[in-house]
């Protein structure tokens, strides 16, 4: 036995093989969350528990007072999890990484420092050239939520918000069909011996799918229209039960719109305005007190009679049809939307820290790379470059030259 321990000692004294450091140096991040100032934006990017996770990983989080109130998270909830609460917006913009929901305003950009990183929505349709130039002048690296893709190549934020909006649109329709909001006094769905309500959904994307799921769950009769057979087939397979699907056949569509109780517009354009599918003439033939919910209103809307409304005054009547045309439906259920967003953003922030900086993450993950529209002051989004007549630079080459 003594001999064995002697051999072991000898082995320990042998020179050991040095393991090469393969992981990049871990970075401690300084993250700032300002209060949203855009009209009726109730969401916040991170929940208190996500803040706790970031703080426990050695990162600092500074939050403007009242930033989470609209989503029912108090300052106390955040400070208990290790966030620093500040009352001056400028204090938040001293952080290295700013994460917010709405795009930055000119006042926000003025407060930003050189070479900062900002995560926010881009909202291409409302973006102005001076905003882009101001970000570029400060050598900012800007990432847009709308272009963020996960490992399955799915637009993760767009998908999450679309699921929420699809399900919520049906619940809104149920409210406006009832007597409480001056509707025709129908229960969405139906009961034994009473015919179910009819719902027409334009668009078989994620919004259309989750609207159809919710409506079927409540017992309604659902008809889905889309110009893509592939999308209709996918929706049919995903839902698992047979439902009425049709391509955009004008005669069939008009007949369905005239007899339905609820029509939901959920057709999105990949660029520019959403197609206007239903004419004013057809809307005028709808049953009195029917409900139109135009989810595509932020791109112009699918119904000729649609006009933008807001959460305070969400509806108007035209041809005795109730129109609900609020662009930001997810803000109506801001707490649920915040949970959905934080599940996407927190792992990204943790990865930036673990991988030793954003550049390494961009290099590793094409889904994150896809969301970068300005990299250290250079325009890396081809669509934006064409729209504002700016010089486009390939992000892959920029990252490669910096490595």
FITORMAR-882717 format. One line per 3 residues: for each residue x, y, z of C-alpha. Coordinates in nm, 4 decimals. Example, Ala and Ser with C-alpha at 12.3 -4.5 7.8 and 13.67 -1.06 7.14 Angstrom:
BEGIN
1.2300:-0.4500:0.7800 | 1.3670:-0.1060:0.7140
***
This chain:
BEGIN
0.0000:0.0000:0.0000 | 0.2892:0.2306:0.0958 | 0.4428:0.1629:-0.2463
0.1217:0.2645:-0.4202 | 0.1009:0.6024:-0.2398 | 0.4657:0.6668:-0.3327
0.3822:0.6039:-0.7015 | 0.0864:0.8434:-0.6714 | 0.3085:1.1145:-0.5197
0.5606:1.0690:-0.8022 | 0.2795:1.1042:-1.0575 | 0.1626:1.4282:-0.8986
0.5120:1.5706:-0.9190 | 0.5343:1.5057:-1.2941 | 0.4936:1.8221:-1.5094
0.1221:1.8543:-1.5950 | -0.0100:1.9254:-1.9421 | -0.1195:2.2885:-1.9593
-0.4767:2.3247:-2.0838 | -0.5101:2.6033:-2.3369 | -0.7671:2.8732:-2.2543
-1.0334:2.8352:-2.5224 | -1.3174:3.0397:-2.3715 | -1.2999:3.4132:-2.4328
-1.2672:3.6407:-2.1320 | -1.6033:3.6904:-1.9609 | -1.7288:4.0480:-1.9718
-1.9236:4.2212:-1.6965 | -2.1987:4.4180:-1.8679 | -2.3469:4.7534:-1.7678
-2.7107:4.7489:-1.8847 | -2.9501:5.0458:-1.8811 | -3.3305:5.0329:-1.9130
-3.4958:5.3735:-1.9662 | -3.8665:5.4428:-1.9110 | -4.0691:5.4221:-2.2320
-4.1982:5.7606:-2.3483 | -4.3711:5.6579:-2.6719 | -4.7519:5.6765:-2.6706
-4.9193:5.3884:-2.4851 | -4.6094:5.1651:-2.4797 | -4.6627:4.9620:-2.1618
-4.4003:4.6900:-2.2047 | -4.0521:4.6726:-2.0530 | -3.7648:4.4610:-2.1861
-3.6712:4.2712:-1.8664 | -3.8661:4.1350:-1.5672 | -3.7273:4.1585:-1.2101
-3.6327:3.7869:-1.2153 | -3.4329:3.8361:-1.5350 | -3.2554:4.1278:-1.3682
-3.1756:3.8957:-1.0731 | -3.0245:3.6413:-1.3149 | -2.8089:3.9071:-1.4838
-2.6931:4.0530:-1.1496 | -2.6056:3.7061:-1.0156 | -2.3855:3.6633:-1.3255
-2.1865:3.9730:-1.2307 | -2.3644:4.2282:-1.4535 | -2.4890:4.5719:-1.3451
-2.8431:4.6844:-1.4295 | -2.9661:5.0428:-1.3967 | -3.3378:5.1174:-1.4451
-3.5183:5.4496:-1.4663 | -3.7777:5.4930:-1.1895 | -4.1269:5.3861:-1.2995
-4.0046:5.2004:-1.6111 | -4.1939:4.8814:-1.5203 | -4.5121:5.0316:-1.3706
-4.7235:5.0003:-1.6868 | -4.6475:4.6243:-1.6860 | -4.7220:4.6094:-1.3104
-4.3607:4.5750:-1.1956 | -4.2716:4.8231:-0.9209 | -3.9322:4.9893:-0.8683
-3.9142:4.7902:-0.5458 | -3.9487:4.4620:-0.7405 | -3.6406:4.5583:-0.9423
-3.4290:4.7026:-0.6590 | -3.4877:4.3884:-0.4490 | -3.3323:4.1851:-0.7330
-3.0204:4.4010:-0.7463 | -3.1074:4.6718:-1.0001 | -3.0088:5.0322:-0.9331
-3.3087:5.2672:-0.9643 | -3.2297:5.6183:-1.0941 | -3.4532:5.9226:-1.1383
-3.2564:6.0964:-1.4114 | -3.2838:5.9531:-1.7634 | -2.9284:6.0706:-1.8399
-2.7993:5.8335:-1.5710 | -2.9478:5.5355:-1.7596 | -2.7784:5.6418:-2.0833
-2.4366:5.6179:-1.9160 | -2.4690:5.2373:-1.9410 | -2.2798:5.0478:-2.2136
-2.5864:4.8584:-2.3360 | -2.9298:5.0246:-2.3595 | -3.2296:4.7964:-2.3966
-3.5735:4.9413:-2.4630 | -3.8904:4.8614:-2.6572 | -3.9659:5.1627:-2.8791
-3.6979:5.3056:-3.1125 | -3.4841:5.5814:-2.9576 | -3.6031:5.9413:-3.0040
-3.3717:6.2285:-3.1008 | -3.3557:6.3305:-2.7313 | -3.2492:5.9736:-2.6420
-2.9797:5.9720:-2.9105 | -2.8419:6.3047:-2.7798 | -2.8000:6.1415:-2.4344
-2.6216:5.8381:-2.5793 | -2.2437:5.8099:-2.5672 | -2.0016:5.7096:-2.8387
-1.9711:5.3353:-2.9231 | -2.2783:5.2404:-2.7174 | -2.4929:4.9337:-2.7961
-2.8708:4.9729:-2.8251 | -3.1355:4.7000:-2.8509 | -3.4786:4.8301:-2.9534
-3.7474:4.7991:-3.2163 | -3.6636:4.9598:-3.5511 | -4.0156:5.0248:-3.6876
-3.8918:5.0701:-4.0423 | -4.2161:5.2365:-4.1607 | -4.1781:5.5345:-3.9216
-3.7969:5.5588:-3.9127 | -3.6512:5.8911:-4.0324 | -3.3124:5.9499:-4.1940
-3.1930:6.2003:-3.9282 | -3.2335:5.9315:-3.6566 | -3.0144:5.6910:-3.8522
-2.7507:5.9569:-3.9234 | -2.7442:6.0629:-3.5555 | -2.6832:5.7003:-3.4474
-2.4140:5.6560:-3.7111 | -2.2378:5.9796:-3.6065 | -2.1992:5.8441:-3.2522
-2.0532:5.5133:-3.3789 | -2.3438:5.3274:-3.2159 | -2.4047:4.9537:-3.2677
-2.7824:4.9142:-3.3048 | -2.9841:4.5907:-3.3058 | -3.3486:4.5697:-3.4140
-3.5842:4.3249:-3.2395 | -3.7853:4.2681:-3.5574 | -3.4896:4.1034:-3.7325
-3.3741:3.8892:-3.4402 | -3.3765:3.5207:-3.5368 | -3.3479:3.2219:-3.3016
-3.1600:2.8945:-3.3606 | -3.4524:2.7632:-3.5676 | -3.4254:3.0703:-3.7975
-3.7593:3.2041:-3.6692 | -3.8047:3.5784:-3.6126 | -3.8334:3.5256:-3.2373
-3.9755:3.8619:-3.1180 | -4.2124:3.8938:-3.4145 | -4.3343:3.5372:-3.3555
-4.3862:3.5877:-2.9796 | -4.5770:3.9150:-3.0274 | -4.7816:3.7662:-3.3130
-4.8938:3.4768:-3.0911 | -5.0077:3.7253:-2.8249 | -5.1788:3.9556:-3.0770
-5.3580:3.6672:-3.2524 | -5.5086:3.5271:-2.9309 | -5.5865:3.8737:-2.7871
-5.7650:3.9902:-3.1045 | -6.0313:3.7209:-3.0538 | -6.0799:3.8193:-2.6882
-6.1218:4.1826:-2.8007 | -6.3784:4.0688:-3.0591 | -6.5694:3.8859:-2.7836
-6.5878:4.2114:-2.5835 | -6.7225:4.4167:-2.8732 | -6.9807:4.1550:-2.9682
-7.1325:4.1805:-2.6187 | -7.3922:4.4368:-2.5074 | -7.1435:4.6011:-2.2704
-6.9625:4.7742:-2.5578 | -7.2719:4.8347:-2.7730 | -7.2310:4.5181:-2.9772
-7.5066:4.2934:-3.1059 | -7.5210:4.0981:-2.7780 | -7.3641:3.7772:-2.9050
-7.1527:3.5342:-2.7102 | -6.8444:3.4498:-2.9093 | -6.8720:3.0813:-2.9900
-7.2144:2.9478:-2.9077 | -7.4104:2.7136:-2.6878 | -7.6143:2.4012:-2.7550
-7.8979:2.4699:-2.9958 | -7.7655:2.8135:-3.0949 | -7.5583:2.8564:-3.4134
-7.1945:2.9585:-3.3441 | -7.0630:3.3030:-3.4328 | -6.8803:3.3266:-3.7643
-6.5263:3.4631:-3.7751 | -6.3345:3.5419:-4.0938 | -5.9555:3.5690:-4.0614
-5.7532:3.7252:-4.3432 | -5.3999:3.5871:-4.3326 | -5.2683:3.2451:-4.2302
-4.9455:3.3591:-4.0619 | -4.8742:3.3381:-3.6888 | -5.1379:3.6007:-3.5988
-5.3978:3.4215:-3.8101 | -5.3058:3.0828:-3.6629 | -5.3343:3.1941:-3.2995
-5.6538:3.3867:-3.3720 | -5.7995:3.0703:-3.5302 | -5.6866:2.8524:-3.2363
-5.8490:3.0844:-2.9814 | -6.1702:3.1228:-3.1823 | -6.2053:2.7457:-3.2320
-6.1371:2.6943:-2.8606 | -6.4282:2.9281:-2.7821 | -6.6543:2.7374:-3.0215
-6.6732:2.9803:-3.3139 | -6.6993:2.8852:-3.6797 | -6.3740:2.9984:-3.8439
-6.2905:3.0759:-4.2060 | -5.9292:3.1566:-4.2993 | -5.8270:3.3254:-4.6245
-5.4734:3.3644:-4.7590 | -5.3121:3.3924:-5.1014 | -5.0541:3.1261:-5.0065
-5.1610:2.7611:-5.0203 | -4.8483:2.6675:-4.8255 | -4.9497:2.8920:-4.5327
-5.3065:2.7607:-4.5345 | -5.1817:2.4012:-4.5324 | -4.9370:2.4771:-4.2502
-5.2109:2.6437:-4.0432 | -5.4412:2.3466:-4.1001 | -5.1682:2.1047:-3.9877
-5.0666:2.3133:-3.6860 | -5.4211:2.3495:-3.5570 | -5.4952:1.9818:-3.6149
-5.8715:2.0161:-3.6709 | -6.0433:2.0768:-4.0019 | -6.1501:2.4337:-4.0655
-6.2637:2.6315:-4.3677 | -5.9642:2.7594:-4.5652 | -5.9638:2.9367:-4.8986
-5.7322:3.1257:-5.1289 | -5.8224:3.4922:-5.1889 | -6.1150:3.4248:-5.4200
-6.3000:3.7628:-5.4407 | -6.6542:3.6149:-5.4708 | -6.6026:3.3634:-5.1862
-6.4318:3.6252:-4.9669 | -6.7035:3.8862:-5.0184 | -6.9760:3.6355:-4.9336
-6.7913:3.5308:-4.6141 | -6.7337:3.8933:-4.5060 | -7.1015:3.9851:-4.5619
-7.2309:3.7003:-4.3432 | -6.9668:3.6966:-4.0662 | -6.9920:3.8473:-3.7164
-6.6186:3.9237:-3.6826 | -6.3557:3.9948:-3.9494 | -5.9868:4.0002:-3.8530
-5.7233:4.1475:-4.0843 | -5.3829:3.9878:-4.0258 | -5.2003:4.0143:-4.3561
-4.8501:4.1585:-4.3340 | -4.6316:4.2837:-4.6128 | -4.2642:4.1908:-4.5976
-4.1859:4.5466:-4.7081 | -4.4058:4.8547:-4.7204 | -4.7853:4.8656:-4.6969
-5.0081:4.5675:-4.6219 | -5.2468:4.4894:-4.9103 | -5.5961:4.6407:-4.8859
-5.8159:4.3322:-4.9339 | -6.1698:4.4404:-4.8373 | -6.3305:4.7400:-5.0090
-6.5559:4.9959:-4.8395 | -6.8408:4.8676:-5.0569 | -6.8051:4.5185:-4.9016
-6.7808:4.6594:-4.5455 | -7.1061:4.8520:-4.6079 | -7.2786:4.5173:-4.6804
-7.1712:4.3610:-4.3480 | -7.4322:4.2839:-4.0814 | -7.5047:4.5779:-3.8454
-7.2917:4.5780:-3.5252 | -7.0391:4.3353:-3.6746 | -6.6781:4.3771:-3.5585
-6.3655:4.4436:-3.7663 | -6.0274:4.4061:-3.5967 | -5.7488:4.5273:-3.8247
-5.4249:4.3898:-3.6790 | -5.2316:4.5082:-3.9880 | -5.3170:4.8744:-3.9217
-4.9516:4.9574:-3.8433 | -4.8812:4.8798:-4.2115 | -5.1894:5.0605:-4.3385
-5.4574:4.7956:-4.2799 | -5.6428:4.5280:-4.4806 | -5.9805:4.7084:-4.4843
-6.0447:5.0212:-4.6881 | -6.2442:5.1715:-4.3984 | -5.9680:5.1284:-4.1358
-5.8233:5.4319:-3.9544 | -5.5623:5.4210:-3.6752 | -5.7089:5.4301:-3.3212
-5.5487:5.3963:-2.9775 | -5.6041:5.2176:-2.6435 | -5.7964:5.5161:-2.5002
-6.0342:5.5454:-2.7965 | -5.9979:5.2042:-2.9588 | -6.3100:5.1874:-3.1786
-6.5170:5.3846:-3.4258 | -6.8260:5.2966:-3.6293 | -6.8492:5.3132:-4.0052
-7.1446:5.1712:-4.2025 | -7.2734:5.0514:-3.8611 | -6.9706:4.8225:-3.8278
-6.7467:4.8466:-3.5172 | -6.3821:4.9010:-3.6208 | -6.0958:4.8259:-3.3769
-5.7701:4.9517:-3.5297 | -5.5121:4.9833:-3.2495 | -5.1575:4.9255:-3.3810
-5.0014:4.8114:-3.0537 | -5.2325:4.5323:-2.9334 | -4.9556:4.3568:-2.7331
-4.9384:4.6602:-2.4995 | -5.2930:4.5767:-2.3918 | -5.1516:4.2688:-2.2156
-4.8163:4.4266:-2.1298 | -4.7188:4.1888:-1.8500 | -4.7612:3.8766:-2.0657
-4.5779:4.0534:-2.3502 | -4.2929:4.1488:-2.1128 | -4.2523:3.7854:-2.0020
-4.2390:3.6786:-2.3678 | -3.9762:3.9444:-2.4492 | -3.7564:3.8816:-2.1448
-3.7336:3.5109:-2.2398 | -3.5708:3.6217:-2.5664 | -3.3503:3.9092:-2.4457
-3.2050:3.7656:-2.1231 | -3.0176:3.4715:-2.2874 | -2.8742:3.7151:-2.5465
-2.7416:3.9487:-2.2748 | -2.5963:3.6541:-2.0812 | -2.4305:3.5294:-2.4016
-2.2700:3.8712:-2.4655 | -2.1153:3.8490:-2.1188 | -2.0100:3.4844:-2.1514
-1.8608:3.5272:-2.4980 | -1.6609:3.8344:-2.4040 | -1.8539:4.0960:-2.5978
-2.1132:4.1536:-2.8697 | -1.8663:4.1086:-3.1546 | -1.7974:3.7481:-3.0541
-2.1724:3.6792:-3.0284 | -2.2369:3.8296:-3.3728 | -1.9560:3.6120:-3.5102
-2.1009:3.2950:-3.3512 | -2.4757:3.3466:-3.4129 | -2.6151:3.4423:-3.7546
-2.9582:3.5096:-3.5957 | -2.8112:3.7920:-3.3868 | -2.6049:3.9118:-3.6830
-2.9258:3.9447:-3.8816 | -3.0639:4.2016:-3.6338 | -2.7684:4.4453:-3.6491
-2.8607:4.7436:-3.8673 | -2.5757:4.9762:-3.7576 | -2.2367:4.8364:-3.6537
-2.0009:5.0861:-3.4891 | -2.1481:5.3639:-3.7009 | -2.1592:5.1712:-4.0319
-2.4942:5.0976:-4.2029 | -2.5280:4.7182:-4.2292 | -2.8956:4.6850:-4.3318
-2.9368:4.6827:-4.7088 | -3.3076:4.7837:-4.7032 | -3.2375:5.0889:-4.4839
-2.9339:5.1814:-4.6926 | -3.1404:5.1770:-5.0141 | -3.4313:5.3639:-4.8565
-3.2190:5.6493:-4.7182 | -2.9528:5.6446:-4.9913 | -2.6707:5.5512:-4.7515
-2.3540:5.3509:-4.8072 | -2.4132:4.9836:-4.7197 | -2.1341:4.7810:-4.5605
-2.1357:4.4030:-4.5278 | -2.1445:4.3152:-4.1559 | -1.9634:3.9840:-4.2112
-1.6636:4.1683:-4.3558 | -1.6699:4.4333:-4.0797 | -1.6683:4.1690:-3.8043
-1.4021:3.9663:-3.9853 | -1.1736:4.2709:-4.0166 | -1.2120:4.3418:-3.6423
-1.1185:3.9928:-3.5292
***
